[in-house]
C-alpha cells in the first residue's frame, strides 16, 4: 500500500493540468466520492465552474455487486466538451460504466477522461493519466480526516 500525500497530489494535479489546458473543456463530471478532491482542484486550475457528479456503487461493504449502480443525472445542455475525472482507474469498471452512460445519454458531446493513477490491468484506460501503479493507493483524503485522528 502506498500513501499518497497532499504535496504529491498538488504536483501531480499540476502535471495533469498541463495536459488538460489545451482542450477547452466546458464542464467537469466527477465520480463521487473518489474524484471530488481532484475535480475541485482541476476546476480551479482550468477555471471551470460547471462541476457535476455521478455517484456509483460497485460494492456493498466488502461484497462486489453483480452490476454497478449509477446515481444522479447530469445536465450538459449546450456543451461540446466535458471532462470526466476520477482518482484512479483500478479495475476500470466504474469509469467504463460512467463513460458508457455519458456517451449514450449525450451523443453530441465529446467526453474525455482523466485520472491521477492508472493500472495496466484496468479494463479502461483514461485519455489522460499521470501515474501507472500496481499497488493499492491510500489517498490522503481517505486517511487524514478519519474520526480517530486527534487534533494537537
HUHU-V467851 format. One record per helix or strand of 3 or more residues. SS is the DSSP state (H for helix, E for strand). FROM is the first residue (numbers start at 1). LEN is the number of residues. If there is no record, write none. Layout:
BEGIN
SS,FROM,LEN
SS,FROM,LEN
END
This chain:
BEGIN
E,2,3
H,6,18
E,27,6
H,36,11
E,51,10
E,63,9
E,81,9
H,93,13
E,110,9
E,128,5
E,137,3
H,140,4
END
